[in-house]
Amino acid sequence: MGLIEPQPALSTRLDIGYDKRLMVFSGRANPELAARIAANIGVELGTAVLKTFSNGEVYGRYLESIRGADVFIVQPTCGNPEQDLDANDALMELLVMIDAAVGASAHRVIAVVPWFGYSRQDKKSNPREPISARLVARMLETAGADRVVTMDLHAGQVQGFFTKPCDHMTALFMLTQYFTDRGLDDLVVVSPDAGRVKLAKKFAAKIGAELAILNKERPAQQVAEIGYVIGDVKDKTAVIVDDIIDTAGTLCAAAQTVLDGGAKSVYAAATHGVFSGNAYENLADAGFERIVVTDTIPLRPGAPECIAVLSCADLLTDSIRRIFTDDSVSEVFGGENQLF
């Protein structure tokens, strides 16, 4: 009988020199933001055909191989009039792009959704209503998204609608830095309602300001009634802080209430400038010194001069890099991104 030679010990892994690849693609909702992110990373935006057929159906196709790549799709689910895109088109386009990436054998598909549409429909306020935010989360996961990156959800609990990782970014530090750099005196941060108190309190602590709260009632959707100010705003510079500015009816009513309370000037700060309906007309005559928002949603033409836009591209770029390298995303904020 021949001797059985001992076999060399085998490794538990096979090193084949495989290099990870990062690719960034943009939908039509906010291509300018996607281009800034790609430039920060040091890559060109990936090429894709995106269009809407005459019957309203959305189509998308990648024009280069994405096999084995980590594909980041930048698409807030908002409308973009310049691209003839509404919010529902943007959502459908994102779903189509995710599905196409999965079918093209991407290694991971990450949806970068700075503005998460339907986020305000996060619970039943009346009988027989849908919980649309949960529905959208399920749609993204069903399409094949491995991860979602978003910013300043209307309610932090929306993260619980996802079974896949959801990275929640915040523009708090960008916005507070803006006001810190201006060196304004006698600041008071005003929460437009009780639901934003935690955010406003954090904002006030960051800029060394006092805190006031507005008593608000909402008798119907997109209708708000401001009662009175809880706190001292007399002879102070007021900064009304919220996560979203939509039709701006609430914001304008809040500004008038604060001015009636004796404030010498009023500013506003919010992450998402939706500015739908008559928002521009409402804001033009509301007496704001400055309204500061980020570019999660592109400004449609005709914005009043008082609106200032800060780019969140650097913040999202840092997060994308950390996701790609499997590093900690929470370190971007020192773990302080759970604001409400």
N, C-alpha and C positions, 0 to 999 in steps of 0.2 A: 504493500500500500504506500502510495506517495504521501509525503508530508504536506499538510495544509498550511500554506504560508499565512501568517497573520496579516489581516487587511489593515491598511493605514486608517487611522481615525478620520471620520468624515466631519466636516464642519456642519453646523446647523443652518448655515445660510450660504447662498451663492452670490458672490460679488461679480457683477457683469459690467461694471462701469456705467451704469444707467444714470443719466443726468435728468433731473426734474426740469420741466419747462413751464414757464408762466406765460399766459397769453391773455390779453385784455381785449374785449369786444364791447361795442356800444350798441344799444338800441337807438331808436329815433327820439326818445323822450328828452334826453339831455346829453347830446353828443359833445358839447363844449366841456362839461365836467369830466366826461370819460377821457377826452383828449388831454386835459390837464393831468389826470391821474397817470395815464400812459407815459406822458412826458416826464413826470416825476420819477417813475420807475425806470425810465430809460429804454422804452420800447415803443414801437409804432402800434397804433390801434390795429387789431386784426381786421381783415377785409371780409365783408359779408354783404349779401344782397338782402335788403329789407324793403318791402313794399306792401301796399294795400290794393287788392284787386278792385275792379269797378263795382263788384257786388258787396264790397266791404270786408271780405276775408283778408286776413293778414298772412304774409308769406315771408319766410326767412331761409337763407342758405349760406353756409360758410364757404368762402372761396379758396381756402387753404386747409391743409391737413391740421387737425387738432388732436390726432391720436396720441394718447399718453400724456397730454398736457393738462395742467391745472388751468381751467378756463374761467375767467372772471368776467361776468356779464354785467355791465353797468347800465341799469335801467330803473330809474324811479318810476312808479306807476302813476304818472301825471300826464296831462295833456301837453302838447306842444303845437300851438297854432301854426308856427312856421313850417312844421312838417305835416300839417293837416292830420294831427294825431290827437285823439281824445284819451281820457284816462283808461277807458276800457280797452281801446286799441293797444295802449302801452302795456297793459297787463297781459293781453293775449299775445302780443309780440314777445314779451319776456318768456311766456310759457313755450312758445314755438321755438325760441332760441335755446332754451334749456333742453327741450326734447331733441332738437337737432344735434346738440352737443353730445348728449348721451348716445344717440344713434351713431355718431361719428367716433365713438370710442375714446372720448376725453377721460383722463384719469379721475379728475374731480371737476364738478361744475358748481361754481359759487355764484349765487345771485347777489349782486351789490345793489340794494334797493334803498337809497338814502331816504326817499319819501315812500313810506309803505301805505299805499292807498287803501281805503276802507278801514283804516286803523281806528277811526272814531266809532265804528259800528262793532264794538268789542263786547257788547252785552245786550240783553233784551231790556229796553226801556219801556216797551209796551207789549201787550200780548201778541203772539203770532208774528213777531219780527224775526228776521234772520240774524245770526251772529256772523256777519260778513267777513270780519277780520279772520276768524277761524277758518272760514271757507277758503279765503285766499291763501292762508298758510298751507292748508291741505292741498290746494291746487299746485302750489310751487313744489311741494314734496312729491306729489304724484307725477308731475312732469319729470322729476329726476334731480332736483337740486340737492346737492350734498350738504350745503351750508348756505345761510343767508346772513348778509351784513346789512344792517339798517341803522337809522339815526333817530334818536328822540321820538320813540313811539308815544302815541297819545296816552297810553297806559302801559307801564312796564309789564303788566301781566300778559300782554299779547304774546310775549316770548313763550308763554306756556302753551300756546296753540301749536307750536312746532315740536316735532319729535326729533328733528335733526338740529345740529348746533345753530344757534342764532346769536350773532355778535351784535350787541347793542352799543352803538357809538353815541356820543353826545357832543353838541356844539357849545355846551356851557362855558368851557374855558376859552374858546374863541370869542364868544360874546362878552364875557366879563373882561377879557383883556382889552377889547375895544374901548370900553368905558373907563377902564383904569388908565389907558394911554391918554385919554382926553383930560384927565385931571379935573373933572367937574366937582363943584363944591355942594355941600348940603344935599347929598343924594338920599333918596328914599326909593326903595324897590317896592313896586305895587303888584300884588297878585290879583288878576282879574276875577278870580273866584276861589272858593275854598279848595277846589281840586288841585290848584296850582301852588298851594302854599309851600309845600315841601321844596319845589323847584325854586320859588321866589326866595325862600329862606336861604337856600344854598347860594343863590345868586348874590343876595345881599351880603352874606358872609365873605364872599370872594372879593367884593369891591369895597367892603367896609361901610355899608350903608344901613339905614334903618329899614324897617319892614312895615308895610300897610297892606290891608286886604279890602277888596271891594265886595259888597254884598250883591250877588247877582242871582237873578231868577231866569230860567229858560222855559217859557210857556209853550214853545213849539220848536221844532228843529230849525236851526239857523235863525232863531229869533231870541234875543237876549234883552233883559231889562236890568239896568244897574240902579241899585237903591242908594247906597251911601258908602262913605269911606270909613273903615275901621282903622284908626291910626292917625298920626299927625303928618300932613303933607303941606301945611301952610308955609309959604316962603321957601319951599324946597324944590330941588330939581327931581322930578319923578321919572322913574323908568318902569314902564309897564312891561312885565315879562310873561310870555306865553310860549307854547310850543308851536302853535299854528296861527297864522293870520289868513282867514278865508275871505269872506265878503267884507270884513273889517267893520261890520256894524257894531259888534261888541267892543272892539278896540276904540272906535270913535266915541261911543257912549262912555267908555271908561275914561278916556282922555278929558271929556267934558266934565265928568263928575270930579275928577282930580283937580282940574282948573277951577271949578266952582268951589272946591275945598281950600283954595288959596295957593296952590302950587304956582311957582313962578315960571316954570317951563316943563314940557313933557316930552319924553323920549319913549320909544318902544323897541323891544328886542324879541325876536322869535326865530326858531330854527327854520321853519317851513313857511315860505311866502307863497301861499296858494293864489291869493289875489283873484278870486273868481267874481263873476257878476259885476257889480258896480263898485268894486273895492277901490279902484284908482280914484274914481270920482269922490267916494266917501272920504278917502285919506287926504285928498288935495286941499280940502278946506278945514281939516280937523285941528290944525294948529300944532302939529308935531314939529319939533326941531329936527329930529332924525328918526327914521324907522329902520332898524338894522335886522337883516335876515341873512341866511346863507344861500348858496346856490344849489341846494338839493333839488329845487324846482327852478327851471329857467324863467326869467322875467319875460312876460309877453310885452310887446311894444306899447309905449304910451305911459310908462311908469312915471309918477311924479318925482320931482328932483329930491324930495326928502328921503327917498328910499336908498339905503346903502346896502351893498351886497358883499358879504365876506365869503371867500371860497373855502369849502370843506375838502378840497382835493388833497391837501397835505395830510390831513387827518385820515382820510380813507386810504391814501397811499401807504401810510405807516401800518394800518390795519391789514391791508392786502399783503404787504411784505411779511408780516408776522404770521399770517395764515399760511402763506406759501412755504415758509421755513419752519413751520410747526412750532413757532415761538408763542409766548404769552401775549394775547391781545389785551387783556385787562391792564397790563403794565402801561399801556398808552395813557391811561387815566389814573394810574396808581390805585386801581380798584374802585374809583369813585364814579362809575358810570351808571349806577342804579339810583336814579334821582327821584323817581316817583312810582 
